[in-house]
Amino acid sequence: MVERELRHEMAVLPIGVVRELTGLSDRQIRYYDQQELITPQRGNGKQRRYSLKDVDRLFEIADYLDLGYSIADIHEMDAKKLAASHREDEAAMRRVFADELLRIGRFSKGNSFRQ
């Protein structure tokens, strides 16, 4: 599964292929890059190289725009998703920390493996 995710993130597609896949113009794709809605990698000669993840993101952007959302709205939604993700990560870390404290507490109260 990890290998598949890594392949999905490999930036190997030139803008022409992305244009064909998405139906967007080169200008639209570059504009979304300028607006920091996507961040393609740069290859030799500073050419943009896109991943399948970038292509998925472009479809998502196009869908939002078709639904009437603005670029600013998309940025706001992204910020909310990022904040929610950080909260989830923080909650997961707290659970791990609490579990570790409980585990350590079991052994620090005179309990040990020796009986």
C-alpha positions as CSV (number, residue, x, y, z in Angstrom):
1,M,0.0,0.0,0.0
2,V,2.8,2.4,0.8
3,E,4.5,1.7,-2.6
4,R,1.2,2.6,-4.3
5,E,1.0,5.8,-2.4
6,L,4.6,6.7,-3.3
7,R,3.9,6.0,-7.0
8,H,0.8,8.3,-6.7
9,E,3.0,11.1,-5.5
10,M,5.8,10.7,-8.1
11,A,6.0,13.9,-10.1
12,V,6.6,12.6,-13.7
13,L,3.8,14.0,-15.8
14,P,4.5,17.1,-18.0
15,I,1.8,19.7,-18.3
16,G,0.7,18.4,-21.7
17,V,-0.3,15.1,-20.2
18,V,-2.0,16.7,-17.3
19,R,-3.9,19.0,-19.8
20,E,-5.1,15.9,-21.6
21,L,-6.1,14.1,-18.4
22,T,-8.0,17.0,-16.8
23,G,-9.4,18.9,-19.8
24,L,-7.9,22.1,-18.2
25,S,-5.8,24.5,-20.2
26,D,-2.1,25.1,-19.6
27,R,-3.0,28.6,-18.4
28,Q,-5.6,27.2,-15.9
29,I,-3.1,24.7,-14.5
30,R,-0.4,27.3,-14.2
31,Y,-2.8,29.7,-12.5
32,Y,-3.7,27.2,-9.9
33,D,0.0,26.7,-9.3
34,Q,0.4,30.5,-8.9
35,Q,-2.5,30.6,-6.5
36,E,-0.8,27.9,-4.5
37,L,-3.7,25.4,-4.9
38,I,-1.2,22.9,-6.3
39,T,2.6,22.6,-5.9
40,P,4.1,20.7,-8.8
41,Q,7.7,19.7,-8.6
42,R,10.2,21.3,-11.0
43,G,12.3,19.1,-13.2
44,N,15.4,20.0,-15.3
45,G,15.0,23.3,-17.0
46,K,12.4,24.4,-14.3
47,Q,9.6,22.5,-16.1
48,R,6.7,21.6,-13.9
49,R,6.2,17.9,-13.3
50,Y,2.9,16.7,-11.9
51,S,2.0,13.6,-9.9
52,L,-1.3,11.7,-10.0
53,K,-2.0,13.3,-6.7
54,D,-1.7,16.7,-8.4
55,V,-4.1,15.5,-11.1
56,D,-6.6,14.4,-8.5
57,R,-6.3,17.8,-6.9
58,L,-6.9,19.6,-10.2
59,F,-10.1,17.6,-10.6
60,E,-11.1,18.6,-7.1
61,I,-10.4,22.3,-7.8
62,A,-12.4,22.2,-11.1
63,D,-15.3,20.5,-9.2
64,Y,-15.3,23.2,-6.5
65,L,-15.2,26.0,-9.2
66,D,-18.0,24.3,-11.1
67,L,-20.1,24.3,-7.9
68,G,-19.6,28.1,-7.6
69,Y,-16.8,28.3,-5.1
70,S,-14.1,30.9,-5.5
71,I,-10.3,30.4,-5.2
72,A,-10.6,32.2,-1.8
73,D,-13.3,29.7,-0.8
74,I,-11.0,26.8,-1.8
75,H,-8.1,28.2,0.2
76,E,-10.5,28.6,3.2
77,M,-11.6,24.9,2.9
78,D,-8.0,23.8,2.6
79,A,-7.1,25.7,5.8
80,K,-10.0,24.1,7.7
81,K,-9.0,20.6,6.5
82,L,-5.5,21.3,7.5
83,A,-6.6,22.5,11.0
84,A,-8.8,19.4,11.4
85,S,-5.9,17.2,10.4
86,H,-3.6,18.8,12.9
87,R,-6.3,18.4,15.7
88,E,-6.6,14.7,14.8
89,D,-2.8,14.3,14.8
90,E,-2.6,16.1,18.2
91,A,-5.4,13.9,19.7
92,A,-3.6,10.8,18.4
93,M,-0.4,11.9,20.0
94,R,-2.2,12.6,23.3
95,R,-3.6,9.1,23.3
96,V,-0.2,7.6,22.7
97,F,1.3,9.8,25.4
98,A,-1.5,8.9,27.9
99,D,-1.1,5.2,27.1
100,E,2.6,5.4,27.6
101,L,2.1,7.2,31.0
102,L,-0.3,4.5,32.0
103,R,2.2,1.8,31.0
104,I,5.0,3.5,32.9
105,G,2.8,4.0,35.9
106,R,2.1,0.3,36.2
107,F,5.7,-0.4,36.7
108,S,6.6,2.6,38.8
109,K,4.2,1.7,41.7
110,G,6.3,-1.2,42.9
111,N,5.2,-3.5,40.1
112,S,7.8,-5.3,38.2
113,F,8.3,-8.3,36.1
114,R,10.0,-10.1,39.0
115,Q,7.6,-11.8,41.4
